[in-house]
Amino acid sequence: MKAKKIGFFIAFAIGILSVTANQLFAQSPVSYPDKPITIIVPYPPGGFNDTLGRIVGKKLSDAWGVNVVIDC
């Protein structure tokens, strides 16, 4: 009976320590992405794929608040 209580206490203590350690070492969230994004379009400029890449890049830039560069 006493060994059962000791085992329960140890398991409980490990659980509490793991939760508190997680809170102690947690880092504040980093805003991501924090650098400009480059999208490489492997087709010549002026084509459908280039135009589509530029449209998607504009939408991503507006949504994320970072520069999106389209490279052909």
C-alpha positions as a Markdown table, in Angstrom:
| # | Residue | x | y | z |
|---|---|---|---|---|
| 1 | Met | 0.0 | 0.0 | 0.0 |
| 2 | Lys | 2.8 | 2.4 | 0.9 |
| 3 | Ala | 4.7 | 1.6 | -2.3 |
| 4 | Lys | 1.6 | 2.3 | -4.3 |
| 5 | Lys | 1.3 | 5.8 | -2.7 |
| 6 | Ile | 5.0 | 6.5 | -3.3 |
| 7 | Gly | 4.6 | 5.5 | -7.0 |
| 8 | Phe | 1.6 | 7.7 | -7.4 |
| 9 | Phe | 3.4 | 10.6 | -5.8 |
| 10 | Ile | 6.4 | 10.2 | -8.1 |
| 11 | Ala | 4.2 | 10.0 | -11.2 |
| 12 | Phe | 2.3 | 13.0 | -10.1 |
| 13 | Ala | 5.5 | 15.0 | -9.4 |
| 14 | Ile | 6.9 | 14.1 | -12.8 |
| 15 | Gly | 3.7 | 15.2 | -14.5 |
| 16 | Ile | 3.7 | 18.6 | -12.6 |
| 17 | Leu | 7.4 | 19.1 | -13.4 |
| 18 | Ser | 6.9 | 18.4 | -17.1 |
| 19 | Val | 4.0 | 20.9 | -17.4 |
| 20 | Thr | 5.9 | 23.6 | -15.5 |
| 21 | Ala | 9.1 | 23.0 | -17.4 |
| 22 | Asn | 7.2 | 23.4 | -20.6 |
| 23 | Gln | 5.9 | 26.7 | -19.5 |
| 24 | Leu | 9.2 | 27.9 | -18.3 |
| 25 | Phe | 11.1 | 27.2 | -21.5 |
| 26 | Ala | 8.4 | 28.2 | -23.9 |
| 27 | Gln | 9.4 | 31.0 | -26.2 |
| 28 | Ser | 7.2 | 33.8 | -27.4 |
| 29 | Pro | 5.9 | 33.3 | -30.9 |
| 30 | Val | 8.0 | 34.7 | -33.7 |
| 31 | Ser | 6.3 | 36.5 | -36.6 |
| 32 | Tyr | 6.8 | 34.4 | -39.6 |
| 33 | Pro | 7.8 | 35.1 | -42.3 |
| 34 | Asp | 10.1 | 37.9 | -41.4 |
| 35 | Lys | 12.1 | 38.1 | -44.6 |
| 36 | Pro | 11.1 | 38.7 | -48.2 |
| 37 | Ile | 9.8 | 35.6 | -50.0 |
| 38 | Thr | 11.1 | 34.7 | -53.5 |
| 39 | Ile | 8.9 | 32.6 | -55.8 |
| 40 | Ile | 10.7 | 31.1 | -58.7 |
| 41 | Val | 8.6 | 30.6 | -61.9 |
| 42 | Pro | 10.6 | 28.3 | -64.2 |
| 43 | Tyr | 8.9 | 29.7 | -67.4 |
| 44 | Pro | 9.6 | 32.8 | -69.5 |
| 45 | Pro | 8.2 | 36.2 | -68.4 |
| 46 | Gly | 4.9 | 37.3 | -69.8 |
| 47 | Gly | 3.3 | 33.9 | -70.1 |
| 48 | Phe | 0.4 | 32.4 | -68.2 |
| 49 | Asn | 2.6 | 30.9 | -65.4 |
| 50 | Asp | 4.4 | 34.2 | -64.9 |
| 51 | Thr | 1.1 | 36.1 | -64.6 |
| 52 | Leu | -0.4 | 33.5 | -62.3 |
| 53 | Gly | 2.7 | 33.7 | -60.1 |
| 54 | Arg | 2.5 | 37.5 | -59.9 |
| 55 | Ile | -1.2 | 37.3 | -58.9 |
| 56 | Val | -0.5 | 34.7 | -56.2 |
| 57 | Gly | 2.5 | 36.7 | -55.0 |
| 58 | Lys | 0.4 | 39.9 | -54.7 |
| 59 | Lys | -2.3 | 38.0 | -52.6 |
| 60 | Leu | 0.4 | 36.4 | -50.4 |
| 61 | Ser | 2.1 | 39.8 | -49.9 |
| 62 | Asp | -1.2 | 41.4 | -48.9 |
| 63 | Ala | -2.1 | 38.5 | -46.5 |
| 64 | Trp | 1.3 | 38.1 | -44.8 |
| 65 | Gly | 2.5 | 41.7 | -44.9 |
| 66 | Val | 5.9 | 40.9 | -46.4 |
| 67 | Asn | 7.4 | 41.5 | -49.8 |
| 68 | Val | 7.0 | 38.6 | -52.3 |
| 69 | Val | 9.4 | 38.7 | -55.3 |
| 70 | Ile | 8.6 | 36.7 | -58.4 |
| 71 | Asp | 11.7 | 35.5 | -60.2 |
| 72 | Cys | 11.5 | 34.2 | -63.8 |
